Amino acid sequence: MEDLEELVKKIEAEMPSVDFSEEFSIHKISPEYVEYMLYPNSYYRAFAVMIKMFGYKKIIEVGTQDGASAIALSKHAELVTTYDIGDLGKFINSNDKIEKIKLGNSMDCINLDYDSYDLVFIDIDHAGIVEPLIHQKLSKEYKGFVLYDDIFINDQMKSFWSSINNNKIETDWHNGVDFGLVEYI
């Protein structure tokens, strides 16, 4: 696989060209999220670029919240399966490209079938408890890229991020709390 710094540069070079107008017409995204999705260096744009660049078809997102990420992930993917323990994507209108699944609790994230997906996005509670367990599972069973959100949001996530020994890179794709890209081989 190519150098992650070079990969991030390629992704960032393409990010301003991403057009979400079709997604905005399908889904009921709030104005503040629309504004953020249109920000030239937002991770929403990075998702769309990566998925198109690598030809990813099936994406798994763990941590749906309002659904803006799932919508961005679905831009070039055939299927995005998004999991959460709370409300599932109030922004997401019924769509054949996005499958919403509710989990019983955050520990259920550990047993998901990650290896059947082309790309993994982890954006859960940021307590630094479940993320390391998911990382352990991915290290054994998954080959590909994993995106971690909010890697510097608190001491627990900083500790989790520093414990990862895989090829990884931090980006500024998420407004100062940063975003991590990890390669599992």
C-alpha positions as CSV (number, residue, x, y, z in Angstrom):
1,M,0.0,0.0,0.0
2,E,1.2,3.5,-0.7
3,D,2.5,5.9,1.9
4,L,-0.4,7.3,4.0
5,E,0.9,10.8,3.8
6,E,0.8,10.7,0.0
7,L,-2.7,9.1,0.2
8,V,-4.0,11.9,2.4
9,K,-2.5,14.5,0.0
10,K,-4.3,12.8,-2.9
11,I,-7.6,12.7,-1.0
12,E,-7.3,16.3,0.1
13,A,-6.6,17.4,-3.5
14,E,-9.9,15.9,-4.6
15,M,-12.0,17.0,-1.7
16,P,-13.1,20.4,-3.0
17,S,-14.6,18.8,-6.1
18,V,-17.1,16.6,-4.1
19,D,-20.7,17.7,-4.8
20,F,-23.4,16.6,-2.3
21,S,-26.3,18.3,-4.1
22,E,-28.0,15.0,-4.9
23,E,-27.7,13.8,-1.3
24,F,-29.1,17.1,-0.1
25,S,-32.1,16.6,-2.3
26,I,-32.8,13.1,-1.0
27,H,-32.1,13.5,2.7
28,K,-33.4,16.0,5.3
29,I,-30.0,17.4,6.4
30,S,-30.1,20.3,8.8
31,P,-28.5,23.6,7.6
32,E,-25.6,23.5,10.0
33,Y,-24.6,20.0,8.8
34,V,-25.0,21.1,5.2
35,E,-22.6,24.0,5.9
36,Y,-20.1,21.6,7.5
37,M,-20.5,19.1,4.7
38,L,-19.7,21.9,2.2
39,Y,-16.5,22.9,4.1
40,P,-13.7,22.2,1.6
41,N,-11.7,20.0,4.1
42,S,-14.5,18.2,5.9
43,Y,-14.2,14.4,6.5
44,Y,-17.6,14.0,4.7
45,R,-15.7,15.0,1.5
46,A,-12.8,12.7,2.4
47,F,-15.3,9.8,2.7
48,A,-16.7,10.4,-0.8
49,V,-13.2,10.7,-2.3
50,M,-11.8,7.6,-0.7
51,I,-14.8,5.4,-1.6
52,K,-14.6,6.6,-5.2
53,M,-10.8,6.4,-5.4
54,F,-10.7,2.8,-4.2
55,G,-14.0,1.6,-5.7
56,Y,-15.4,0.6,-2.3
57,K,-18.8,-1.0,-2.4
58,K,-19.8,-2.0,1.1
59,I,-19.1,0.4,4.0
60,I,-19.7,-0.1,7.8
61,E,-20.2,2.8,10.1
62,V,-20.4,2.3,13.8
63,G,-22.0,5.4,15.4
64,T,-24.8,6.8,13.3
65,Q,-25.9,9.8,15.4
66,D,-27.9,12.1,13.0
67,G,-26.8,10.2,9.9
68,A,-24.7,12.9,8.0
69,S,-21.7,10.6,7.9
70,A,-23.8,7.7,6.5
71,I,-25.2,10.0,3.8
72,A,-21.7,11.1,2.8
73,L,-20.4,7.5,2.9
74,S,-23.2,6.5,0.6
75,K,-22.3,9.0,-2.2
76,H,-20.3,6.4,-4.2
77,A,-20.9,3.2,-2.2
78,E,-23.5,0.6,-3.1
79,L,-24.4,-0.1,0.6
80,V,-23.6,1.7,3.9
81,T,-24.6,-0.3,7.0
82,T,-24.7,2.0,10.0
83,Y,-25.1,0.9,13.6
84,D,-25.9,2.8,16.7
85,I,-27.4,2.3,20.2
86,G,-29.5,5.5,20.0
87,D,-31.7,7.1,17.5
88,L,-30.7,6.1,14.0
89,G,-30.0,8.9,11.6
90,K,-32.8,11.5,11.8
91,F,-31.3,13.0,8.6
92,I,-31.6,9.8,6.6
93,N,-34.6,9.3,4.4
94,S,-35.5,5.9,3.3
95,N,-32.8,4.8,0.9
96,D,-31.7,1.5,-0.7
97,K,-28.0,2.6,-0.1
98,I,-28.2,3.0,3.7
99,E,-29.2,0.2,6.1
100,K,-29.7,1.4,9.7
101,I,-29.4,-1.2,12.5
102,K,-29.9,-0.5,16.2
103,L,-27.7,-2.2,18.7
104,G,-28.5,-3.1,22.3
105,N,-25.4,-1.5,23.8
106,S,-22.0,-0.3,22.8
107,M,-20.3,-3.6,23.5
108,D,-22.3,-5.1,20.6
109,C,-20.0,-3.2,18.3
110,I,-17.2,-5.7,19.0
111,N,-18.9,-8.6,17.4
112,L,-19.9,-7.1,14.1
113,D,-18.7,-8.7,10.9
114,Y,-16.2,-6.1,9.9
115,D,-14.3,-8.2,7.4
116,S,-17.2,-8.4,5.0
117,Y,-16.9,-4.6,4.4
118,D,-14.5,-2.6,2.2
119,L,-14.1,0.3,4.6
120,V,-14.8,0.8,8.3
121,F,-15.7,4.1,10.1
122,I,-15.7,4.1,13.9
123,D,-17.4,7.1,15.6
124,I,-18.7,5.8,18.9
125,D,-18.9,7.1,22.5
126,H,-15.2,8.1,22.6
127,A,-14.7,6.7,26.1
128,G,-11.7,4.8,24.9
129,I,-13.1,1.5,26.2
130,V,-14.8,-0.1,23.1
131,E,-12.5,1.4,20.5
132,P,-9.5,-0.7,21.7
133,L,-11.6,-3.9,21.7
134,I,-12.7,-3.1,18.1
135,H,-9.1,-2.4,17.2
136,Q,-8.1,-5.8,18.6
137,K,-10.7,-7.6,16.5
138,L,-9.8,-5.6,13.4
139,S,-6.1,-6.4,13.9
140,K,-6.9,-10.1,13.7
141,E,-9.7,-10.2,11.1
142,Y,-9.7,-7.2,8.8
143,K,-7.6,-6.0,5.9
144,G,-8.1,-2.5,4.7
145,F,-8.5,1.1,6.0
146,V,-10.4,2.1,9.1
147,L,-11.3,5.7,9.9
148,Y,-11.5,6.8,13.5
149,D,-13.2,10.0,14.5
150,D,-12.4,12.3,17.4
151,I,-9.0,10.7,18.1
152,F,-7.9,13.7,20.3
153,I,-11.3,14.7,21.8
154,N,-10.2,13.5,25.3
155,D,-7.4,11.7,27.2
156,Q,-9.0,8.3,26.7
157,M,-9.1,8.7,22.9
158,K,-5.6,10.2,22.9
159,S,-4.4,7.1,24.8
160,F,-6.2,4.8,22.4
161,W,-4.8,6.5,19.4
162,S,-1.2,6.4,20.7
163,S,-1.6,2.7,21.5
164,I,-2.2,1.8,17.8
165,N,1.0,0.4,16.2
166,N,-0.4,0.0,12.7
167,N,0.5,2.3,9.9
168,K,-1.6,5.3,10.7
169,I,-2.0,9.0,10.1
170,E,-3.8,11.9,11.8
171,T,-5.6,14.4,9.6
172,D,-7.4,17.7,10.3
173,W,-10.5,16.6,8.6
174,H,-12.7,17.1,11.7
175,N,-12.5,20.6,13.0
176,G,-9.6,20.4,15.5
177,V,-10.5,17.1,17.3
178,D,-8.9,15.3,14.4
179,F,-9.5,12.2,12.5
180,G,-7.4,9.1,12.1
181,L,-6.8,6.8,9.2
182,V,-5.4,3.3,10.1
183,E,-4.2,0.6,7.7
184,Y,-4.9,-3.0,8.7
185,I,-2.8,-5.6,6.8
